[in-house]
Each structure stands twice: as C-alpha cells, then as structure tokens.
Amino acid sequence: MKKILLILSVVLLSVSLQGQMIIRANSNARVMAVADTLGAEMISNGVFTDGTDWTANTGWAIGSGVATYDDVTNNALLLQVNADMISAITATTTYRLEFDITISSGNAFFSINNSSGTVAYKTLNTYSNGHKVVRFTTTAVTIAGISFWGNIGSTTSFTIDNISLKKVL
C-alpha cells in the first residue's frame, strides 16, 4: 500500500505545465500525454464532403473528400472564416487542432494562421505523413477563422483531411 501511494505521489508531482506527465522509474523517464478536456467541434465540413464552408485559393483544390496543395503556388491559402465555422475562434484562447496529412514522400510544409493570414497560430513547419495534433493559443489581436498556408518546400503535393478544432477547456 505504501508503494502505491509513493508511486501515485511521484506521478502527481511530475505533471508539468505543458500538459505532459513524466513518470520516473529506476532512472528511466517516460513521457505520457495528459488528455485535454475539450469543447465541442468548431470546424464545419472538416472531412471535405464538398467545397462548402471552405475557400480554396490558387494552389489548393477540394475534391474526393480531401483538400490538396499543389506545391507549386507559394503562400497558397485554404481557409475557413468564423462565419462558416460551427463556432468562432476567440482571442487569448487555447485550441487543439487535429488533421491528417497524406503525402507520397517527404514532408508537407505549411503554417497555420488566422483566416486573413495576419496572425500565425503555428509558424511554418514540416509535417510528415499521418495524423497530427497541434495546440495553439490565439493572441489578443486575432482576426478569427483558420487557414493553412501552403508553401513551396514540400517535396511533392499533399492532401489534408479530417480537420478538427476544439477549445481546450
């Protein structure tokens, strides 16, 4: 019983401010993500059943249930404004964004911004093939909505699908 309480005490004391739990045992460390408490879905048509609720500027195309970036057009914009979202993005709030990237080789290269592109939620980054989870906090001057700014630098075109955005409570 004392051993269980000691382990529980160590686990509780090891929770970090970044929302990760570090468990130490015999000088080995293991990091486990702590589940976020999330609000309701905010993105409309995150599975791209059609082109509704999204604006795909030159460089992006919506079809066959995905949005595709061509890796030819720099600063190409795929966006959803607050008016088309289920619920609006607000300033000084933390969100969890999830999406799937499909790319035949290499990495996708894009930033995640407000819908006008004037505020970066996540600066340019590379994303490999697979499911992604990104946390960000909006600033006080956020012009809301969300956009994916494709940038030349991906090794090939890529698709994005299953976009989900929820407030971290």
Wavefront OBJ file of the C-alpha trace (Angstrom):
o trace
v 0.000 0.000 0.000
v 2.853 2.404 0.838
v 4.452 1.645 -2.539
v 1.227 2.507 -4.415
v 0.879 5.787 -2.520
v 4.516 6.658 -3.190
v 4.118 5.971 -6.917
v 0.901 7.989 -7.009
v 2.621 10.891 -5.207
v 5.535 10.850 -7.665
v 3.140 10.797 -10.638
v 1.091 13.684 -9.264
v 4.214 15.730 -8.537
v 5.613 15.034 -12.002
v 2.800 16.651 -14.001
v 4.314 19.529 -15.969
v 2.818 22.839 -17.073
v 2.955 21.715 -20.723
v 0.243 19.124 -20.095
v 2.614 16.166 -20.021
v 3.160 13.680 -17.259
v 6.674 12.425 -16.600
v 6.937 9.124 -14.806
v 10.374 8.235 -13.401
v 11.335 4.697 -12.515
v 14.862 3.438 -11.885
v 16.479 6.459 -13.595
v 14.437 5.873 -16.769
v 11.946 8.549 -17.834
v 8.820 8.114 -19.885
v 6.539 10.938 -21.143
v 2.813 10.398 -21.461
v 0.382 12.980 -22.798
v -2.342 14.012 -20.393
v -5.720 14.076 -22.103
v -7.087 17.558 -22.753
v -10.604 18.423 -21.676
v -12.122 19.701 -24.920
v -15.094 21.752 -26.027
v -17.353 20.980 -28.987
v -16.228 20.724 -32.617
v -15.724 24.146 -34.234
v -14.805 23.302 -37.859
v -17.572 22.825 -40.375
v -17.044 20.149 -43.046
v -13.603 19.099 -41.829
v -13.929 15.936 -43.922
v -14.381 17.902 -47.183
v -17.533 16.112 -48.327
v -17.730 19.016 -50.790
v -16.260 22.502 -51.084
v -18.779 24.185 -48.806
v -17.581 26.205 -45.810
v -14.005 26.392 -47.181
v -12.247 28.817 -49.513
v -9.505 27.185 -51.572
v -7.343 29.823 -53.267
v -4.966 29.096 -56.151
v -2.689 26.243 -55.122
v -5.391 24.330 -53.232
v -8.217 22.210 -54.613
v -11.074 20.440 -52.822
v -12.351 17.148 -54.224
v -12.698 13.435 -53.478
v -13.112 14.164 -49.766
v -9.769 15.981 -49.271
v -8.064 19.335 -49.811
v -4.931 19.082 -51.971
v -1.986 21.504 -52.058
v -0.053 21.555 -55.351
v 3.447 22.522 -54.025
v 3.727 24.929 -56.958
v 1.971 28.022 -55.612
v 3.780 29.722 -52.714
v 1.674 31.107 -49.845
v -1.406 29.294 -51.144
v -4.359 29.668 -48.816
v -7.029 27.188 -47.669
v -9.309 28.925 -45.173
v -12.470 28.846 -43.126
v -13.733 32.150 -41.753
v -15.589 32.413 -38.439
v -18.906 32.900 -40.259
v -18.529 29.443 -41.863
v -17.379 27.717 -38.678
v -19.698 25.930 -36.247
v -18.407 28.277 -33.551
v -15.993 31.187 -33.751
v -12.350 31.325 -32.689
v -11.795 33.860 -29.920
v -8.766 35.777 -28.700
v -6.456 34.569 -25.913
v -7.823 31.028 -26.011
v -6.036 27.678 -26.353
v -7.187 25.239 -29.046
v -6.381 21.730 -30.177
v -6.266 21.225 -33.936
v -6.158 17.740 -35.447
v -5.754 16.774 -39.091
v -4.450 14.020 -41.350
v -1.666 14.587 -43.885
v -1.190 12.243 -46.831
v 1.989 12.708 -48.830
v 3.692 10.181 -51.104
v 7.201 11.078 -49.912
v 8.906 13.769 -47.875
v 7.031 16.320 -45.770
v 4.242 18.859 -46.101
v 5.381 22.453 -45.411
v 2.807 24.999 -44.219
v 1.803 27.408 -41.480
v -1.484 27.629 -39.594
v -2.870 31.165 -39.327
v -5.998 33.197 -38.828
v -8.195 33.394 -41.926
v -6.584 36.598 -43.199
v -3.059 35.288 -42.666
v -2.022 38.225 -40.492
v -1.542 36.200 -37.289
v 0.350 32.893 -37.173
v -1.168 30.336 -34.832
v 1.714 27.985 -35.759
v 4.631 29.223 -37.859
v 5.956 27.374 -40.910
v 6.590 23.784 -40.043
v 7.088 20.444 -41.731
v 4.527 17.703 -41.231
v 5.127 14.084 -42.132
v 2.538 11.610 -43.337
v -0.119 10.731 -40.739
v -2.395 12.100 -38.032
v -1.278 15.385 -36.396
v -2.294 17.128 -33.182
v -1.321 20.798 -32.792
v -2.051 23.051 -29.811
v -2.002 26.821 -30.127
v -3.139 29.885 -28.201
v -4.611 32.835 -30.050
v -3.438 36.366 -29.296
v -5.463 39.351 -28.170
v -5.418 40.811 -31.707
v -6.623 37.708 -33.537
v -8.741 38.195 -36.636
v -10.503 34.917 -36.278
v -11.009 31.948 -38.533
v -8.332 29.486 -39.567
v -6.153 28.977 -42.611
v -3.499 26.630 -43.881
v -0.817 28.494 -45.865
v 0.892 26.017 -48.165
v 4.463 26.932 -49.019
v 6.809 25.667 -51.680
v 9.223 23.423 -49.883
v 7.119 20.313 -49.601
v 8.763 17.627 -51.669
v 5.520 16.988 -53.522
v 1.837 17.824 -53.347
v -0.049 16.637 -50.270
v -3.607 16.285 -49.016
v -5.159 17.333 -45.733
v -8.333 15.814 -44.320
v -10.286 15.157 -41.121
v -9.678 18.642 -39.744
v -10.967 19.110 -36.220
v -10.658 22.170 -33.987
v -11.757 22.242 -30.347
v -11.237 24.666 -27.482
v -9.101 23.338 -24.648
v -11.182 23.852 -21.504
l 1 2 3 4 5 6 7 8 9 10 11 12 13 14 15 16 17 18 19 20 21 22 23 24 25 26 27 28 29 30 31 32 33 34 35 36 37 38 39 40 41 42 43 44 45 46 47 48 49 50 51 52 53 54 55 56 57 58 59 60 61 62 63 64 65 66 67 68 69 70 71 72 73 74 75 76 77 78 79 80 81 82 83 84 85 86 87 88 89 90 91 92 93 94 95 96 97 98 99 100 101 102 103 104 105 106 107 108 109 110 111 112 113 114 115 116 117 118 119 120 121 122 123 124 125 126 127 128 129 130 131 132 133 134 135 136 137 138 139 140 141 142 143 144 145 146 147 148 149 150 151 152 153 154 155 156 157 158 159 160 161 162 163 164 165 166 167 168 169
